[in-house]
Amino acid sequence: MTALNTMVKKVAGLADTKDVTPWQNRFIKNVVRQTSNGDNTTSLTEAQIDTLEELYERHFA
């Protein structure tokens, strides 16, 4: 499985694109901010991790 910090950094590239919904865009921006651009993923909840994994798999797997 891909490391969470890698997922955050890749998914961050989807922000402000037409590839994500407005809700997903806000989610991505919040996760990027919360994790200091993917450098510290320890604060993510299980629900956030699940959503991050879904986004990653949809766009990069």
MARROMI-307051 format. One line per 8 residues: number of its first residue (from 1); their letters; for each residue x, y, z of N, C-alpha, C. Coordinates in Angstrom, 1 decimal. Example, Ala and Ser with C-alpha at 12.3 -4.5 7.8 and 13.67 -1.06 7.14 Angstrom:
<vexmis>
1) as) 13.2:-5.7:7.8:12.3:-4.5:7.8:13.2:-3.3:7.8  12.8:-2.2:7.1:13.7:-1.1:7.1:12.9:0.0:7.9
</vexmis>
This chain:
<vexmis>
1) mtalntmv) 0.8:-1.2:0.0:0.0:0.0:0.0:0.9:1.3:0.0  0.4:2.3:-0.7:1.1:3.5:-0.7:1.1:4.2:0.6  2.2:4.9:1.0:2.3:5.6:2.3:1.3:6.8:2.2  0.8:7.1:3.4:-0.2:8.2:3.5:0.4:9.5:3.0  1.7:9.8:3.4:2.2:11.1:3.0:2.3:11.2:1.5  2.6:10.1:0.8:2.7:10.1:-0.6:1.3:10.3:-1.2  0.3:9.7:-0.6:-1.1:9.9:-1.1:-1.5:11.4:-1.0  -1.2:12.0:0.2:-1.6:13.4:0.4:-0.9:14.2:-0.7
9) kkvaglad) 0.4:14.0:-0.9:1.1:14.8:-1.9:0.6:14.7:-3.3  0.2:13.5:-3.7:-0.3:13.2:-5.0:-1.7:13.8:-5.1  -2.6:13.5:-4.2:-3.9:14.0:-4.2:-4.0:15.5:-4.2  -3.0:16.2:-3.5:-2.9:17.6:-3.5:-2.9:18.2:-4.9  -2.4:17.5:-5.8:-2.3:18.0:-7.2:-3.7:18.1:-7.8  -4.7:17.5:-7.2:-6.1:17.5:-7.8:-6.8:18.7:-7.3  -6.3:19.4:-6.3:-7.0:20.6:-5.8:-7.2:21.6:-6.9  -8.4:22.2:-6.9:-8.7:23.3:-7.9:-8.7:22.8:-9.3
17) tkdvtpwq) -9.0:21.5:-9.5:-9.1:21.0:-10.9:-10.6:20.6:-11.1  -10.9:20.3:-12.3:-12.3:19.8:-12.6:-12.4:18.3:-12.3  -11.3:17.7:-11.9:-11.3:16.2:-11.6:-12.0:15.9:-10.3  -12.2:16.9:-9.5:-12.8:16.6:-8.2:-14.1:17.5:-7.9  -14.9:17.0:-7.1:-16.1:17.8:-6.7:-15.7:19.0:-5.8  -16.6:19.9:-5.6:-16.3:21.0:-4.7:-16.1:20.5:-3.2  -16.8:19.4:-2.8:-16.6:18.9:-1.5:-15.2:18.2:-1.4  -14.9:17.4:-2.5:-13.6:16.8:-2.5:-12.4:17.8:-2.5
25) nrfiknvv) -12.6:18.9:-3.2:-11.6:20.0:-3.3:-11.4:20.6:-1.9  -12.5:20.8:-1.1:-12.3:21.3:0.2:-11.6:20.3:1.1  -12.0:19.0:1.0:-11.4:18.0:1.7:-9.9:17.9:1.5  -9.5:17.9:0.2:-8.1:17.9:-0.1:-7.3:19.0:0.5  -7.9:20.2:0.3:-7.2:21.4:0.9:-7.1:21.3:2.4  -8.1:20.8:3.1:-8.1:20.7:4.5:-7.0:19.7:5.0  -7.0:18.5:4.3:-6.0:17.5:4.6:-4.6:18.0:4.4  -4.4:18.6:3.3:-3.0:19.2:3.0:-2.6:20.1:4.1
33) rqtsngdn) -3.5:21.0:4.5:-3.2:22.0:5.6:-3.0:21.2:6.9  -3.9:20.3:7.2:-3.8:19.6:8.5:-2.5:18.8:8.6  -2.0:18.2:7.5:-0.8:17.4:7.5:0.5:18.1:7.1  0.4:19.4:7.1:1.6:20.2:6.6:2.1:19.6:5.3  1.3:19.6:4.3:1.6:19.2:3.0:2.0:17.7:2.9  1.4:16.9:3.8:1.7:15.5:3.8:2.9:15.1:4.7  3.6:16.0:5.3:4.7:15.7:6.1:4.4:15.1:7.5  3.2:15.3:8.0:2.8:14.7:9.3:1.4:14.2:9.2
41) ttslteaq) 1.2:13.0:9.0:-0.1:12.4:8.8:-0.7:11.8:10.0  -0.1:11.9:11.2:-0.5:11.3:12.4:-1.8:11.8:12.9  -2.2:13.0:12.5:-3.5:13.6:13.0:-4.7:13.2:12.2  -4.5:12.5:11.1:-5.7:12.1:10.3:-6.5:11.1:11.0  -7.9:11.2:10.9:-8.8:10.2:11.5:-8.9:9.1:10.5  -9.5:8.0:11.0:-9.8:6.8:10.1:-10.7:7.2:9.0  -11.7:8.1:9.2:-12.6:8.5:8.1:-11.8:9.3:7.1  -10.9:10.2:7.5:-10.1:11.0:6.6:-9.2:10.0:5.8
49) idtleely) -8.6:9.1:6.4:-7.8:8.1:5.7:-8.5:7.3:4.7  -9.7:6.9:5.1:-10.6:6.1:4.1:-10.9:7.0:2.9  -11.3:8.2:3.1:-11.6:9.1:2.0:-10.4:9.4:1.2  -9.2:9.7:1.8:-8.0:9.9:1.1:-7.6:8.7:0.2  -7.8:7.5:0.8:-7.5:6.3:0.0:-8.4:6.1:-1.2  -9.7:6.5:-1.0:-10.6:6.4:-2.1:-10.3:7.3:-3.2  -9.9:8.6:-2.9:-9.5:9.6:-3.9:-8.3:9.1:-4.6  -7.3:8.6:-3.8:-6.0:8.2:-4.4:-6.3:7.0:-5.4
57) erhfa) -7.1:6.0:-5.0:-7.3:4.9:-5.8:-8.1:5.3:-7.1  -9.0:6.2:-6.9:-9.8:6.6:-8.1:-8.9:7.3:-9.1  -8.0:8.1:-8.7:-7.2:8.9:-9.6:-5.8:8.4:-10.0  -5.2:7.6:-9.1:-3.8:7.2:-9.3:-3.6:5.7:-9.3  -4.6:4.9:-9.0:-4.3:3.4:-9.0:-4.6:2.8:-10.4
</vexmis>
